[in-house]
Amino acid sequence: MTPSDYARMAKNCAERADALEPGPKRDELLKKAQQFRFYAKVENWVASPGLQPPD
């Protein structure tokens, strides 16, 4: 998956959470959104051209 895929999934989860009343399902969606944003950052870092393999 690409960083933009993860970002899109994060946005989708956040939007779905915003439509819910406070509760476990909303908390779960917000947690997933946070995880997808983290995955996007990691994918960007791993794919960065400045990343060099160890010697």
PDB file of N, H, CA, C and O in Angstrom:
ATOM      1  N   MET A   1       0.838  -1.177   0.000  1.00  0.00           N
ATOM      2  CA  MET A   1       0.000   0.000   0.000  1.00  0.00           C
ATOM      3  C   MET A   1       0.885   1.244   0.000  1.00  0.00           C
ATOM      4  O   MET A   1       2.012   1.232   0.497  1.00  0.00           O
ATOM      5  N   THR A   2       0.359   2.277  -0.552  1.00  0.00           N
ATOM      6  H   THR A   2      -0.555   2.287  -0.956  1.00  0.00           H
ATOM      7  CA  THR A   2       1.104   3.529  -0.608  1.00  0.00           C
ATOM      8  C   THR A   2       0.705   4.429   0.560  1.00  0.00           C
ATOM      9  O   THR A   2      -0.337   4.221   1.182  1.00  0.00           O
ATOM     10  N   PRO A   3       1.539   5.434   0.857  1.00  0.00           N
ATOM     11  CA  PRO A   3       1.174   6.378   1.913  1.00  0.00           C
ATOM     12  C   PRO A   3      -0.178   7.048   1.662  1.00  0.00           C
ATOM     13  O   PRO A   3      -0.929   7.306   2.602  1.00  0.00           O
ATOM     14  N   SER A   4      -0.483   7.326   0.406  1.00  0.00           N
ATOM     15  H   SER A   4       0.127   7.116  -0.358  1.00  0.00           H
ATOM     16  CA  SER A   4      -1.771   7.968   0.118  1.00  0.00           C
ATOM     17  C   SER A   4      -2.940   7.017   0.387  1.00  0.00           C
ATOM     18  O   SER A   4      -4.024   7.460   0.767  1.00  0.00           O
ATOM     19  N   ASP A   5      -2.725   5.717   0.192  1.00  0.00           N
ATOM     20  H   ASP A   5      -1.845   5.357  -0.117  1.00  0.00           H
ATOM     21  CA  ASP A   5      -3.768   4.738   0.542  1.00  0.00           C
ATOM     22  C   ASP A   5      -4.047   4.775   2.045  1.00  0.00           C
ATOM     23  O   ASP A   5      -5.200   4.802   2.476  1.00  0.00           O
ATOM     24  N   TYR A   6      -2.971   4.774   2.830  1.00  0.00           N
ATOM     25  H   TYR A   6      -2.035   4.752   2.479  1.00  0.00           H
ATOM     26  CA  TYR A   6      -3.135   4.831   4.281  1.00  0.00           C
ATOM     27  C   TYR A   6      -3.783   6.143   4.713  1.00  0.00           C
ATOM     28  O   TYR A   6      -4.629   6.154   5.607  1.00  0.00           O
ATOM     29  N   ALA A   7      -3.393   7.238   4.087  1.00  0.00           N
ATOM     30  H   ALA A   7      -2.705   7.230   3.361  1.00  0.00           H
ATOM     31  CA  ALA A   7      -3.983   8.539   4.421  1.00  0.00           C
ATOM     32  C   ALA A   7      -5.475   8.551   4.101  1.00  0.00           C
ATOM     33  O   ALA A   7      -6.275   9.084   4.869  1.00  0.00           O
ATOM     34  N   ARG A   8      -5.838   7.970   2.983  1.00  0.00           N
ATOM     35  H   ARG A   8      -5.188   7.537   2.359  1.00  0.00           H
ATOM     36  CA  ARG A   8      -7.251   7.901   2.600  1.00  0.00           C
ATOM     37  C   ARG A   8      -8.036   7.047   3.602  1.00  0.00           C
ATOM     38  O   ARG A   8      -9.152   7.399   3.984  1.00  0.00           O
ATOM     39  N   MET A   9      -7.449   5.934   4.021  1.00  0.00           N
ATOM     40  H   MET A   9      -6.543   5.648   3.710  1.00  0.00           H
ATOM     41  CA  MET A   9      -8.111   5.073   4.996  1.00  0.00           C
ATOM     42  C   MET A   9      -8.251   5.784   6.342  1.00  0.00           C
ATOM     43  O   MET A   9      -9.270   5.643   7.018  1.00  0.00           O
ATOM     44  N   ALA A  10      -7.234   6.544   6.730  1.00  0.00           N
ATOM     45  H   ALA A  10      -6.405   6.659   6.181  1.00  0.00           H
ATOM     46  CA  ALA A  10      -7.298   7.308   7.977  1.00  0.00           C
ATOM     47  C   ALA A  10      -8.414   8.337   7.912  1.00  0.00           C
ATOM     48  O   ALA A  10      -9.178   8.500   8.864  1.00  0.00           O
ATOM     49  N   LYS A  11      -8.502   9.027   6.790  1.00  0.00           N
ATOM     50  H   LYS A  11      -7.881   8.895   6.017  1.00  0.00           H
ATOM     51  CA  LYS A  11      -9.545  10.040   6.628  1.00  0.00           C
ATOM     52  C   LYS A  11     -10.926   9.398   6.696  1.00  0.00           C
ATOM     53  O   LYS A  11     -11.836   9.934   7.329  1.00  0.00           O
ATOM     54  N   ASN A  12     -11.079   8.256   6.047  1.00  0.00           N
ATOM     55  H   ASN A  12     -10.340   7.820   5.533  1.00  0.00           H
ATOM     56  CA  ASN A  12     -12.358   7.552   6.056  1.00  0.00           C
ATOM     57  C   ASN A  12     -12.762   7.152   7.473  1.00  0.00           C
ATOM     58  O   ASN A  12     -13.911   7.341   7.871  1.00  0.00           O
ATOM     59  N   CYS A  13     -11.821   6.602   8.231  1.00  0.00           N
ATOM     60  H   CYS A  13     -10.888   6.449   7.908  1.00  0.00           H
ATOM     61  CA  CYS A  13     -12.121   6.201   9.609  1.00  0.00           C
ATOM     62  C   CYS A  13     -12.478   7.411  10.462  1.00  0.00           C
ATOM     63  O   CYS A  13     -13.417   7.355  11.257  1.00  0.00           O
ATOM     64  N   ALA A  14     -11.738   8.504  10.302  1.00  0.00           N
ATOM     65  H   ALA A  14     -10.976   8.550   9.656  1.00  0.00           H
ATOM     66  CA  ALA A  14     -12.005   9.708  11.085  1.00  0.00           C
ATOM     67  C   ALA A  14     -13.381  10.278  10.758  1.00  0.00           C
ATOM     68  O   ALA A  14     -14.106  10.708  11.656  1.00  0.00           O
ATOM     69  N   GLU A  15     -13.738  10.284   9.489  1.00  0.00           N
ATOM     70  H   GLU A  15     -13.149   9.935   8.760  1.00  0.00           H
ATOM     71  CA  GLU A  15     -15.053  10.798   9.092  1.00  0.00           C
ATOM     72  C   GLU A  15     -16.176   9.921   9.643  1.00  0.00           C
ATOM     73  O   GLU A  15     -17.198  10.427  10.106  1.00  0.00           O
ATOM     74  N   ARG A  16     -15.978   8.613   9.588  1.00  0.00           N
ATOM     75  H   ARG A  16     -15.148   8.202   9.212  1.00  0.00           H
ATOM     76  CA  ARG A  16     -16.990   7.708  10.145  1.00  0.00           C
ATOM     77  C   ARG A  16     -17.113   7.896  11.655  1.00  0.00           C
ATOM     78  O   ARG A  16     -18.214   7.848  12.202  1.00  0.00           O
ATOM     79  N   ALA A  17     -15.982   8.110  12.326  1.00  0.00           N
ATOM     80  H   ALA A  17     -15.087   8.149  11.882  1.00  0.00           H
ATOM     81  CA  ALA A  17     -16.002   8.327  13.775  1.00  0.00           C
ATOM     82  C   ALA A  17     -16.722   9.622  14.124  1.00  0.00           C
ATOM     83  O   ALA A  17     -17.458   9.684  15.109  1.00  0.00           O
ATOM     84  N   ASP A  18     -16.509  10.653  13.316  1.00  0.00           N
ATOM     85  H   ASP A  18     -15.911  10.602  12.516  1.00  0.00           H
ATOM     86  CA  ASP A  18     -17.157  11.944  13.566  1.00  0.00           C
ATOM     87  C   ASP A  18     -18.675  11.845  13.501  1.00  0.00           C
ATOM     88  O   ASP A  18     -19.380  12.635  14.130  1.00  0.00           O
ATOM     89  N   ALA A  19     -19.175  10.885  12.747  1.00  0.00           N
ATOM     90  H   ALA A  19     -18.603  10.244  12.236  1.00  0.00           H
ATOM     91  CA  ALA A  19     -20.622  10.729  12.595  1.00  0.00           C
ATOM     92  C   ALA A  19     -21.251   9.955  13.758  1.00  0.00           C
ATOM     93  O   ALA A  19     -22.475   9.871  13.862  1.00  0.00           O
ATOM     94  N   LEU A  20     -20.415   9.393  14.627  1.00  0.00           N
ATOM     95  H   LEU A  20     -19.421   9.461  14.543  1.00  0.00           H
ATOM     96  CA  LEU A  20     -20.921   8.582  15.740  1.00  0.00           C
ATOM     97  C   LEU A  20     -20.931   9.364  17.051  1.00  0.00           C
ATOM     98  O   LEU A  20     -20.193  10.330  17.239  1.00  0.00           O
ATOM     99  N   GLU A  21     -21.791   8.907  17.937  1.00  0.00           N
ATOM    100  H   GLU A  21     -22.391   8.122  17.785  1.00  0.00           H
ATOM    101  CA  GLU A  21     -21.802   9.431  19.306  1.00  0.00           C
ATOM    102  C   GLU A  21     -20.593   8.837  20.042  1.00  0.00           C
ATOM    103  O   GLU A  21     -20.088   7.786  19.648  1.00  0.00           O
ATOM    104  N   PRO A  22     -20.129   9.502  21.104  1.00  0.00           N
ATOM    105  CA  PRO A  22     -19.021   8.927  21.879  1.00  0.00           C
ATOM    106  C   PRO A  22     -19.352   7.512  22.350  1.00  0.00           C
ATOM    107  O   PRO A  22     -20.469   7.218  22.776  1.00  0.00           O
ATOM    108  N   GLY A  23     -18.352   6.659  22.258  1.00  0.00           N
ATOM    109  H   GLY A  23     -17.445   6.898  21.912  1.00  0.00           H
ATOM    110  CA  GLY A  23     -18.537   5.270  22.672  1.00  0.00           C
ATOM    111  C   GLY A  23     -17.428   4.394  22.126  1.00  0.00           C
ATOM    112  O   GLY A  23     -16.513   4.891  21.471  1.00  0.00           O
ATOM    113  N   PRO A  24     -17.495   3.097  22.386  1.00  0.00           N
ATOM    114  CA  PRO A  24     -16.429   2.180  21.983  1.00  0.00           C
ATOM    115  C   PRO A  24     -16.198   2.122  20.472  1.00  0.00           C
ATOM    116  O   PRO A  24     -15.051   2.068  20.027  1.00  0.00           O
ATOM    117  N   LYS A  25     -17.263   2.132  19.688  1.00  0.00           N
ATOM    118  H   LYS A  25     -18.194   2.175  20.049  1.00  0.00           H
ATOM    119  CA  LYS A  25     -17.105   2.047  18.226  1.00  0.00           C
ATOM    120  C   LYS A  25     -16.391   3.290  17.700  1.00  0.00           C
ATOM    121  O   LYS A  25     -15.512   3.193  16.843  1.00  0.00           O
ATOM    122  N   ARG A  26     -16.775   4.452  18.216  1.00  0.00           N
ATOM    123  H   ARG A  26     -17.489   4.530  18.912  1.00  0.00           H
ATOM    124  CA  ARG A  26     -16.127   5.708  17.805  1.00  0.00           C
ATOM    125  C   ARG A  26     -14.652   5.693  18.213  1.00  0.00           C
ATOM    126  O   ARG A  26     -13.782   6.074  17.430  1.00  0.00           O
ATOM    127  N   ASP A  27     -14.378   5.252  19.439  1.00  0.00           N
ATOM    128  H   ASP A  27     -15.085   4.943  20.075  1.00  0.00           H
ATOM    129  CA  ASP A  27     -12.997   5.171  19.911  1.00  0.00           C
ATOM    130  C   ASP A  27     -12.167   4.237  19.034  1.00  0.00           C
ATOM    131  O   ASP A  27     -11.012   4.529  18.721  1.00  0.00           O
ATOM    132  N   GLU A  28     -12.762   3.120  18.645  1.00  0.00           N
ATOM    133  H   GLU A  28     -13.699   2.883  18.900  1.00  0.00           H
ATOM    134  CA  GLU A  28     -12.067   2.149  17.789  1.00  0.00           C
ATOM    135  C   GLU A  28     -11.722   2.771  16.430  1.00  0.00           C
ATOM    136  O   GLU A  28     -10.614   2.594  15.925  1.00  0.00           O
ATOM    137  N   LEU A  29     -12.670   3.492  15.850  1.00  0.00           N
ATOM    138  H   LEU A  29     -13.570   3.636  16.260  1.00  0.00           H
ATOM    139  CA  LEU A  29     -12.419   4.128  14.553  1.00  0.00           C
ATOM    140  C   LEU A  29     -11.356   5.214  14.661  1.00  0.00           C
ATOM    141  O   LEU A  29     -10.525   5.352  13.763  1.00  0.00           O
ATOM    142  N   LEU A  30     -11.369   5.984  15.744  1.00  0.00           N
ATOM    143  H   LEU A  30     -12.044   5.872  16.473  1.00  0.00           H
ATOM    144  CA  LEU A  30     -10.349   7.019  15.930  1.00  0.00           C
ATOM    145  C   LEU A  30      -8.966   6.394  16.108  1.00  0.00           C
ATOM    146  O   LEU A  30      -7.971   6.930  15.620  1.00  0.00           O
ATOM    147  N   LYS A  31      -8.906   5.268  16.801  1.00  0.00           N
ATOM    148  H   LYS A  31      -9.715   4.832  17.197  1.00  0.00           H
ATOM    149  CA  LYS A  31      -7.635   4.563  16.973  1.00  0.00           C
ATOM    150  C   LYS A  31      -7.126   4.043  15.631  1.00  0.00           C
ATOM    151  O   LYS A  31      -5.937   4.144  15.331  1.00  0.00           O
ATOM    152  N   LYS A  32      -8.025   3.488  14.829  1.00  0.00           N
ATOM    153  H   LYS A  32      -8.991   3.406  15.072  1.00  0.00           H
ATOM    154  CA  LYS A  32      -7.634   3.009  13.499  1.00  0.00           C
ATOM    155  C   LYS A  32      -7.133   4.158  12.635  1.00  0.00           C
ATOM    156  O   LYS A  32      -6.148   4.010  11.911  1.00  0.00           O
ATOM    157  N   ALA A  33      -7.805   5.300  12.707  1.00  0.00           N
ATOM    158  H   ALA A  33      -8.606   5.420  13.294  1.00  0.00           H
ATOM    159  CA  ALA A  33      -7.378   6.465  11.929  1.00  0.00           C
ATOM    160  C   ALA A  33      -5.964   6.868  12.330  1.00  0.00           C
ATOM    161  O   ALA A  33      -5.131   7.164  11.473  1.00  0.00           O
ATOM    162  N   GLN A  34      -5.696   6.879  13.628  1.00  0.00           N
ATOM    163  H   GLN A  34      -6.373   6.639  14.324  1.00  0.00           H
ATOM    164  CA  GLN A  34      -4.367   7.228  14.116  1.00  0.00           C
ATOM    165  C   GLN A  34      -3.328   6.215  13.620  1.00  0.00           C
ATOM    166  O   GLN A  34      -2.229   6.599  13.221  1.00  0.00           O
ATOM    167  N   GLN A  35      -3.670   4.939  13.643  1.00  0.00           N
ATOM    168  H   GLN A  35      -4.563   4.627  13.967  1.00  0.00           H
ATOM    169  CA  GLN A  35      -2.749   3.905  13.169  1.00  0.00           C
ATOM    170  C   GLN A  35      -2.461   4.069  11.679  1.00  0.00           C
ATOM    171  O   GLN A  35      -1.312   3.949  11.255  1.00  0.00           O
ATOM    172  N   PHE A  36      -3.489   4.342  10.884  1.00  0.00           N
ATOM    173  H   PHE A  36      -4.423   4.439  11.228  1.00  0.00           H
ATOM    174  CA  PHE A  36      -3.281   4.519   9.452  1.00  0.00           C
ATOM    175  C   PHE A  36      -2.403   5.736   9.163  1.00  0.00           C
ATOM    176  O   PHE A  36      -1.583   5.702   8.246  1.00  0.00           O
ATOM    177  N   ARG A  37      -2.569   6.816   9.943  1.00  0.00           N
ATOM    178  H   ARG A  37      -3.235   6.843  10.689  1.00  0.00           H
ATOM    179  CA  ARG A  37      -1.696   7.985   9.761  1.00  0.00           C
ATOM    180  C   ARG A  37      -0.251   7.621  10.079  1.00  0.00           C
ATOM    181  O   ARG A  37       0.669   8.064   9.392  1.00  0.00           O
ATOM    182  N   PHE A  38      -0.051   6.816  11.119  1.00  0.00           N
ATOM    183  H   PHE A  38      -0.799   6.456  11.677  1.00  0.00           H
ATOM    184  CA  PHE A  38       1.287   6.357  11.475  1.00  0.00           C
ATOM    185  C   PHE A  38       1.872   5.493  10.359  1.00  0.00           C
ATOM    186  O   PHE A  38       3.034   5.658   9.989  1.00  0.00           O
ATOM    187  N   TYR A  39       1.072   4.573   9.824  1.00  0.00           N
ATOM    188  H   TYR A  39       0.128   4.438  10.125  1.00  0.00           H
ATOM    189  CA  TYR A  39       1.535   3.717   8.728  1.00  0.00           C
ATOM    190  C   TYR A  39       1.954   4.558   7.527  1.00  0.00           C
ATOM    191  O   TYR A  39       2.952   4.255   6.873  1.00  0.00           O
ATOM    192  N   ALA A  40       1.197   5.609   7.236  1.00  0.00           N
ATOM    193  H   ALA A  40       0.386   5.855   7.767  1.00  0.00           H
ATOM    194  CA  ALA A  40       1.538   6.484   6.109  1.00  0.00           C
ATOM    195  C   ALA A  40       2.891   7.140   6.341  1.00  0.00           C
ATOM    196  O   ALA A  40       3.705   7.234   5.422  1.00  0.00           O
ATOM    197  N   LYS A  41       3.135   7.594   7.566  1.00  0.00           N
ATOM    198  H   LYS A  41       2.474   7.518   8.313  1.00  0.00           H
ATOM    199  CA  LYS A  41       4.426   8.220   7.882  1.00  0.00           C
ATOM    200  C   LYS A  41       5.568   7.227   7.735  1.00  0.00           C
ATOM    201  O   LYS A  41       6.624   7.562   7.200  1.00  0.00           O
ATOM    202  N   VAL A  42       5.356   6.005   8.212  1.00  0.00           N
ATOM    203  H   VAL A  42       4.498   5.733   8.647  1.00  0.00           H
ATOM    204  CA  VAL A  42       6.396   4.979   8.109  1.00  0.00           C
ATOM    205  C   VAL A  42       6.672   4.652   6.645  1.00  0.00           C
ATOM    206  O   VAL A  42       7.829   4.540   6.242  1.00  0.00           O
ATOM    207  N   GLU A  43       5.625   4.500   5.858  1.00  0.00           N
ATOM    208  H   GLU A  43       4.685   4.591   6.186  1.00  0.00           H
ATOM    209  CA  GLU A  43       5.808   4.209   4.428  1.00  0.00           C
ATOM    210  C   GLU A  43       6.575   5.332   3.739  1.00  0.00           C
ATOM    211  O   GLU A  43       7.441   5.069   2.904  1.00  0.00           O
ATOM    212  N   ASN A  44       6.266   6.578   4.078  1.00  0.00           N
ATOM    213  H   ASN A  44       5.563   6.792   4.756  1.00  0.00           H
ATOM    214  CA  ASN A  44       7.011   7.706   3.508  1.00  0.00           C
ATOM    215  C   ASN A  44       8.477   7.634   3.896  1.00  0.00           C
ATOM    216  O   ASN A  44       9.355   7.875   3.067  1.00  0.00           O
ATOM    217  N   TRP A  45       8.745   7.303   5.151  1.00  0.00           N
ATOM    218  H   TRP A  45       8.032   7.107   5.824  1.00  0.00           H
ATOM    219  CA  TRP A  45      10.121   7.231   5.620  1.00  0.00           C
ATOM    220  C   TRP A  45      10.869   6.097   4.918  1.00  0.00           C
ATOM    221  O   TRP A  45      11.997   6.286   4.463  1.00  0.00           O
ATOM    222  N   VAL A  46      10.247   4.927   4.830  1.00  0.00           N
ATOM    223  H   VAL A  46       9.330   4.774   5.199  1.00  0.00           H
ATOM    224  CA  VAL A  46      10.892   3.766   4.205  1.00  0.00           C
ATOM    225  C   VAL A  46      11.176   4.034   2.730  1.00  0.00           C
ATOM    226  O   VAL A  46      12.202   3.601   2.206  1.00  0.00           O
ATOM    227  N   ALA A  47      10.280   4.738   2.068  1.00  0.00           N
ATOM    228  H   ALA A  47       9.446   5.090   2.494  1.00  0.00           H
ATOM    229  CA  ALA A  47      10.434   4.992   0.634  1.00  0.00           C
ATOM    230  C   ALA A  47      11.279   6.226   0.333  1.00  0.00           C
ATOM    231  O   ALA A  47      11.506   6.543  -0.835  1.00  0.00           O
ATOM    232  N   SER A  48      11.747   6.925   1.359  1.00  0.00           N
ATOM    233  H   SER A  48      11.562   6.669   2.307  1.00  0.00           H
ATOM    234  CA  SER A  48      12.491   8.163   1.108  1.00  0.00           C
ATOM    235  C   SER A  48      13.810   7.862   0.403  1.00  0.00           C
ATOM    236  O   SER A  48      14.469   6.870   0.714  1.00  0.00           O
ATOM    237  N   PRO A  49      14.195   8.713  -0.544  1.00  0.00           N
ATOM    238  CA  PRO A  49      15.432   8.481  -1.289  1.00  0.00           C
ATOM    239  C   PRO A  49      16.677   8.652  -0.428  1.00  0.00           C
ATOM    240  O   PRO A  49      17.743   8.156  -0.793  1.00  0.00           O
ATOM    241  N   GLY A  50      16.569   9.333   0.693  1.00  0.00           N
ATOM    242  H   GLY A  50      15.703   9.736   0.990  1.00  0.00           H
ATOM    243  CA  GLY A  50      17.720   9.551   1.558  1.00  0.00           C
ATOM    244  C   GLY A  50      18.038   8.368   2.446  1.00  0.00           C
ATOM    245  O   GLY A  50      19.096   8.332   3.075  1.00  0.00           O
ATOM    246  N   LEU A  51      17.142   7.403   2.507  1.00  0.00           N
ATOM    247  H   LEU A  51      16.283   7.432   1.996  1.00  0.00           H
ATOM    248  CA  LEU A  51      17.357   6.238   3.350  1.00  0.00           C
ATOM    249  C   LEU A  51      18.428   5.358   2.713  1.00  0.00           C
ATOM    250  O   LEU A  51      18.300   4.947   1.559  1.00  0.00           O
ATOM    251  N   GLN A  52      19.467   5.076   3.458  1.00  0.00           N
ATOM    252  H   GLN A  52      19.571   5.409   4.395  1.00  0.00           H
ATOM    253  CA  GLN A  52      20.580   4.286   2.946  1.00  0.00           C
ATOM    254  C   GLN A  52      20.644   2.947   3.678  1.00  0.00           C
ATOM    255  O   GLN A  52      20.392   2.884   4.882  1.00  0.00           O
ATOM    256  N   PRO A  53      20.981   1.881   2.957  1.00  0.00           N
ATOM    257  CA  PRO A  53      21.140   0.588   3.627  1.00  0.00           C
ATOM    258  C   PRO A  53      22.382   0.610   4.521  1.00  0.00           C
ATOM    259  O   PRO A  53      23.304   1.388   4.275  1.00  0.00           O
ATOM    260  N   PRO A  54      22.416  -0.226   5.543  1.00  0.00           N
ATOM    261  CA  PRO A  54      23.606  -0.274   6.408  1.00  0.00           C
ATOM    262  C   PRO A  54      24.811  -0.793   5.633  1.00  0.00           C
ATOM    263  O   PRO A  54      24.670  -1.562   4.682  1.00  0.00           O
ATOM    264  N   ASP A  55      25.986  -0.367   6.050  1.00  0.00           N
ATOM    265  H   ASP A  55      26.101   0.257   6.822  1.00  0.00           H
ATOM    266  CA  ASP A  55      27.230  -0.819   5.392  1.00  0.00           C
ATOM    267  C   ASP A  55      27.604  -2.202   5.829  1.00  0.00           C
ATOM    268  O   ASP A  55      28.617  -2.739   5.380  1.00  0.00           O
TER     269      ASP A  55
END
